[in-house]
Structure formats: C-alpha cells, structure tokens
Amino acid sequence: MSNSGVITRQVAMLLRLVGALLFALITSAIAFLYLSAIDSTVEHGEAYGLSIGISRHEVFDSLPKALKIVGVGDLREPLVMQIYTANEPVPKRVEAVLNELNYSMFAGATRWTIYIESDYFFDSFTLDFCENELCRIKRYRQYLEFP
C-alpha cells in the first residue's frame, strides 16, 4: 500500500471522528436546552404550594413559599415584577420586597409576573386572577430566548 493511500484513510477516519464529535456536541446542546426548559400552565388543582381558586391575599401570603419552590434564593431582596391591571394598558414594572406594606400594589391586579433572577435562564412566574381568585399559574424558564 502506498503512503498516499494510508494518508487518505487517516484523513477519512479523522473526518469521521470530527463529524461524530460535532454530532454529539450538537445533540447534547439540544438535549440540554430541551431538558432545562419549563413551560407549564396550571388551571386546575395546585402547583408550587398555591391552589387554584384562592384569594389574592391568600396567594400573597403563600407567595414566599411558592417562590422558594421555583428557586428564588433571598426573599429579603427586592423582586422585579410586572403588575397588570384591567384598566391600564401597560403593566407597572416594580421592584419590591414582599411584605404586608406592599400588598396594596398587588390588591387590584389581574396578573402578577415575577422575574426570577438567573445568570443563565430567562425565568418567570406568572399568576393570573379571574374574579378575585387565582385562576392560572404559569411557570416559564428557558436558557435562550427564541423569537
């Protein structure tokens, strides 16, 4: 066998190895993105320590426990939130600590979206209210934001 035939085989093997590694890398990245994402909506029953049908004030009282479950570390720090009301077309964006003094800003809201600080994920926790009761819990977390 000539040297050029051996070199051609070695180059072909190297190209197959690089192709297999590239395939494994891409497959692993896609699996990570899929497995680390959360996009769940609960409209019946309970989730994160909250039950569908409870009042705003009961939700507010239970919120620290729910936020611990979704991964908020320090509840003494202000949370970044958007508070939606029926009579305002644009939600209010606030930073507040969850305490009884701040409940008034939540009292009339139809939706509370809390953004969970993360170095790696786009992460939020949304609570919707229908007729003064919790009617929907949405948890969203994704590593990359897609259009």
Secondary structure as GFF3:
##gff-version 3
##sequence-region A 1 147
A	DSSP	alpha_helix	3	36	.	.	.	ID=ss1
A	DSSP	beta_strand	38	42	.	.	.	ID=ss2
A	DSSP	beta_strand	46	47	.	.	.	ID=ss3
A	DSSP	beta_strand	50	51	.	.	.	ID=ss4
A	DSSP	alpha_helix	56	70	.	.	.	ID=ss5
A	DSSP	beta_strand	79	84	.	.	.	ID=ss6
A	DSSP	beta_strand	92	96	.	.	.	ID=ss7
A	DSSP	three_ten_helix	100	102	.	.	.	ID=ss8
A	DSSP	alpha_helix	104	107	.	.	.	ID=ss9
A	DSSP	beta_strand	111	115	.	.	.	ID=ss10
A	DSSP	beta_strand	122	130	.	.	.	ID=ss11
A	DSSP	beta_strand	133	142	.	.	.	ID=ss12
###
